Every structure is written in C-alpha cells, then in structure tokens.
C-alpha cells in the first residue's frame, strides 16, 4: 500500500470520527490504567460494568490497596482472568504509592515496570491519558493492518513499528482509536462488513464480502 492510500484512509476515518475516544469509562489516568489492565482478553463493556461499581468505592491506589486482593476480586470477578488481574492491580497500587507518590508515571519504562503492564497497555495510557503520539496494537488493529495491507507485520511489535513509520504525524495521536474502532465494528474477524465500509475502495484485502450490514 502506498502513502497516498494510507493518508486517504486516515482522512476518511478522521472525517467520520473527528474526536475519537476509548470506549473504556474513566475520569483519571489511574482509572484508565486500571481499566486497561482489566480489559486484557475482556470486552470494554464488561470492564465498564465492573468499574462502575468499583470506582465509586475505590479509585485511587490507596483505596484499592485497602480493599486487598480478595476485596478487589468481588468487584471484578465477572471479568476473565480476574484472579491474576486482582493480584497485579494490588501490586501495581503498592508500587505507585512507594515509587511515584500514587501518581501514574508519564514514562514508558516506569509504566512497563508495573505488574501486568506491557507495551500495549503503556501505549494506551501514554496516548489516551497524556496525549503521546503512540500507537497501541491489539488484536483488532493487528487484523485491520494486515488485512487491508495498511501496515503488514508478523506480530504486534512489527505492526506497531510499521505504523509509527508510515502514519503521518497529523494522524498519529488518534490513529490507535480509529483503527481499533474500525476493527471492532466494521473490519470484524469472521465476516468483515466490506459492503458498508468507508475505505472499501482503498483496502487491498482480496476477499472482500459483498454483504451490506447495518450497525
């Protein structure tokens, strides 16, 4: 795919959604961090449902720490992998209080040193909470980039590196949101909704479907 096509794809996605936002509900960088940790192998909807009850009770490292692992589990037990997530979150809260005065650090290395926080989570927090032009690559973005040929790569790191190279600066901050939403609602895994896709004519996927879906 050439740069002219890439720019047009991003321009169309921007025109459709000029101010994209994560679908996770949060009000502080700390709440965002916890929600992203909970969202691994879980839907944003399930995370929002759990945090709507958790955050009114505990939405700071100190408050969450006071719940303890077992107390936290009661709020997040409807989410996949909740046992491991609860342990990582409590450890993360302890480290945030110990090293960063309870604040979420605006630093990649510091974020990735927290239990359960990998490159993707760090990218989401840096981008969404601190407006860094990072591009987090999840399964949706990996699929969209490889299927359309926008930024092909054998793994998420390679796709991220390709995106950082080919995405023009003006689109970098919001690129993650546009691509993830496109993958979540249009370029879905089993049967992409090509018939109603706004970038159909630019996409280089050879097996486009003809079905026009309403959504």
C-alpha positions in Angstrom: 0.0 0.0 0.0 1.3 3.5 -0.9 1.3 6.6 1.3 -1.4 8.3 -0.8 -3.8 5.5 0.1 -2.8 5.5 3.7 -3.4 9.2 4.1 -6.8 8.9 2.4 -7.8 6.1 4.7 -6.9 8.0 7.8 -8.6 11.2 6.4 -11.8 9.3 5.9 -11.7 7.7 9.4 -11.0 11.2 10.8 -13.9 12.8 8.9 -16.2 10.1 10.2 -15.0 10.4 13.8 -13.0 13.7 14.4 -12.5 13.3 18.1 -12.3 9.5 18.8 -12.2 8.3 22.4 -11.6 5.0 24.1 -14.8 3.1 25.0 -13.4 2.5 28.5 -15.1 4.8 31.0 -12.6 6.6 33.2 -12.0 10.0 34.8 -8.3 10.0 35.8 -5.1 8.5 34.5 -5.2 6.0 37.4 -8.7 4.8 36.5 -7.6 4.5 32.9 -4.6 2.3 33.8 -6.7 0.0 35.9 -9.4 -0.3 33.2 -6.8 -1.1 30.6 -5.3 -3.8 32.9 -8.7 -5.2 33.3 -9.5 -5.2 29.6 -6.9 -7.8 28.6 -8.9 -10.6 27.0 -12.1 -8.9 28.0 -14.6 -6.5 26.4 -14.7 -2.9 27.3 -18.4 -3.3 28.1 -17.6 -5.9 30.8 -14.9 -3.7 32.2 -17.1 -0.7 32.4 -19.8 -2.7 34.1 -17.4 -3.8 36.8 -15.6 -0.4 37.3 -19.0 1.4 37.5 -19.3 -0.3 40.9 -15.6 -0.4 41.8 -14.6 3.3 41.2 -17.2 4.9 43.4 -15.8 2.8 46.2 -12.1 2.8 45.4 -10.5 4.8 42.5 -7.0 5.6 44.0 -4.0 3.4 44.7 -4.5 3.8 48.4 -8.2 3.0 48.3 -7.7 -0.1 46.1 -4.9 -1.3 48.2 -7.1 -1.1 51.2 -9.6 -3.5 49.5 -6.9 -6.1 49.3 -6.8 -8.9 46.6 -9.9 -10.7 47.9 -11.9 -7.5 48.2 -11.0 -6.4 44.7 -11.9 -9.8 43.3 -15.5 -9.3 44.5 -15.8 -6.3 42.1 -14.0 -7.8 39.1 -15.0 -11.5 39.3 -17.2 -11.2 36.2 -14.1 -10.3 34.1 -11.8 -13.0 32.6 -8.6 -13.8 34.4 -9.8 -11.8 37.4 -7.6 -13.7 39.9 -4.3 -12.7 38.2 -5.6 -9.2 37.4 -6.5 -8.6 41.0 -3.1 -9.6 42.2 -1.3 -7.5 39.6 -3.5 -4.4 40.4 -2.8 -4.6 44.1 0.9 -4.9 43.4 0.7 -2.0 41.0 -1.1 0.2 43.6 1.6 -0.6 46.1 4.4 0.3 43.7 2.7 3.5 42.6 2.5 4.6 46.3 6.0 3.5 47.0 7.8 5.0 44.0 5.5 7.6 42.4 3.5 9.2 45.3 0.4 7.5 44.0 0.6 9.1 40.5 0.6 7.3 37.2 4.1 8.0 35.7 4.2 9.6 32.3 7.2 7.4 31.3 7.2 4.2 29.2 9.9 2.3 31.2 8.2 3.2 34.5 4.8 2.0 33.3 6.2 -1.2 31.9 7.8 -2.0 35.2 4.4 -2.2 36.8 2.9 -5.8 37.2 0.7 -6.7 34.3 1.6 -3.6 32.2 3.1 -4.5 28.9 3.9 -2.4 25.8 0.3 -2.2 24.6 -1.0 -1.0 28.0 1.7 1.5 28.3 1.0 2.8 24.8 -2.7 3.2 25.6 -2.0 5.1 28.8 0.6 7.4 27.3 -1.7 8.1 24.3 -5.0 8.4 26.0 -4.1 10.0 29.3 -1.0 12.0 28.3 -1.6 12.7 24.6 1.5 11.0 23.4 1.5 10.0 19.6 1.9 6.3 20.5 0.1 3.6 18.6 -1.0 0.6 20.7 -1.6 -2.5 18.6 -4.2 -5.0 19.8 -5.8 -7.9 18.0 -8.3 -5.6 16.2 -5.5 -3.3 14.9 -3.3 -6.2 14.0 -6.1 -7.7 11.9 -7.0 -4.4 10.2 -3.5 -3.5 9.4 -2.7 -6.9 7.9 -6.0 -7.5 6.1 -6.0 -4.1 4.4 -2.3 -4.1 3.9 -2.1 -0.7 5.6 0.8 -1.9 7.8 1.6 -5.6 7.4 3.6 -7.4 10.1 4.0 -10.9 11.6 3.5 -9.7 15.1 2.1 -6.7 17.0 5.5 -5.2 17.6 6.3 -5.2 13.9 2.9 -3.8 13.0 3.5 -1.0 15.6 6.9 -0.2 14.2 5.5 -0.1 10.7 2.6 2.2 11.8 5.0 4.6 13.5 6.9 4.8 10.3 4.1 5.2 7.8 1.4 7.2 9.7 1.8 10.9 9.1 2.3 13.0 12.2 -1.0 14.7 12.0 -2.8 11.4 12.4 -0.6 9.6 15.0 -2.3 10.7 18.2 -5.7 9.4 17.1 -4.7 6.5 14.8 -5.0 3.9 17.5 -8.6 4.8 18.2 -9.7 4.9 14.6 -8.1 1.6 13.7 -9.4 -0.2 16.8 -13.0 1.1 16.3 -12.8 0.1 12.6 -11.7 -3.4 13.6 -14.3 -3.7 16.3 -17.3 -2.6 14.3 -16.5 -2.9 10.6 -13.5 -5.0 9.8 -14.6 -7.7 12.1 -12.8 -11.1 12.4 -15.1 -13.7 10.8 -17.0 -11.8 8.2 -15.8 -8.2 7.6 -18.6 -5.7 6.7 -17.0 -4.7 3.4 -20.2 -3.7 1.7 -20.7 -0.8 4.1 -17.1 0.1 4.7 -16.0 3.7 4.0 -12.5 2.6 2.9 -13.5 -0.4 0.8 -12.1 1.1 -2.4 -8.7 1.8 -0.7 -8.4 -1.5 1.1 -6.2 -4.2 -0.5 -8.0 -7.2 1.0 -8.6 -9.5 -1.9 -11.6 -11.4 -0.4 -14.0 -8.6 0.2 -17.5 -9.5 1.2 -20.5 -8.0 -0.5 -22.8 -8.1 2.4 -24.1 -4.7 3.5 -24.7 -4.7 7.2 -26.4 -2.1 9.3 -24.7 -1.2 12.6 
